[in-house]
Amino acid sequence: MRLLEAIVAANNAAAGRPSRLDVRAYANSLPLAALTCIDPRLNRLFPGALGLGDEDFIWLRNAGNVITSPTSSTVRSLAMSLYLKDCKEIAVIGHTDCRMAKVGVNDLLDRMQAQGISRGTLPIPNLHEFFGLFSSEKPNVLKAVGFLRTSPVIPHETPIHGLLIDSASGRLEWVINGYEAGGMPLETHGAPEELPHVATYTVGPVKSLGIHVEPLAARERPKPPEPPPPPPPPPAKRIRGRNG
């Protein structure tokens, strides 16, 4: 059993109690980098729900555990956790009852207006995309994993997992098992509200918000065109002698 599989199994067996995991057996897979939401209800859940100590847990947070592109600032931070903190795996962990899934653009604009910010002053054409608003937690996790899998700064062999944690009980469930390799594409635009259990992630292109990106892979650079051959030299002129 591999690290995240052991974490989920121990978490489910604990049934709401602090998870117990013998981290010594998984020393080569630690520390773990995780992206979660900023919801304060998660403060009491991590890293205990994973059975990890603080020294084995690199915790990144933003509103809604959102990733907006393969080269966003959140991806940059996750990449640096690999290169500077020697993290071996990444987990995107959404949570139930996320307020980001309940707010719409109009509601957000009303809240901004109440703080003195009007829509006309914002040089942002698409607020929905800028703030990373979504309507369901699982598709949002799928989108984040898809962007990470296609990021040019994340090594292709890095396991990237998608999980969902119950905000009340702390129980984890799989969205994507990052150890499994499959060819199923992640179509994240217009994803259904409820997704079936998905045990694999894509190794092919991901389409999201109209963006088509290819996965990180070794590709041969196209050879530059060969220069045209030089023109032939002009024929030599014959010089006639006086008697010629």
Secondary structure, DSSP 8 states (H G I E B T S, - for coil): --HHHHHHHHHHHHTTS-----GGGGGGG-SEEEEE---GGGTTTTTGGGT--GGGEEEEE-TTS---STTSHHHHHHHHHHHTS---EEEEEEETT-GGGT--HHHHHHHHHHTT--GGG---S-HHHHHT--S-HHHHHHHHHHHHHT-TTS-TTS-EEEEEE-TTT--EEEEE-TT-EE----B-TT--SS------EESS-EEETTEEE----------------------------TT-
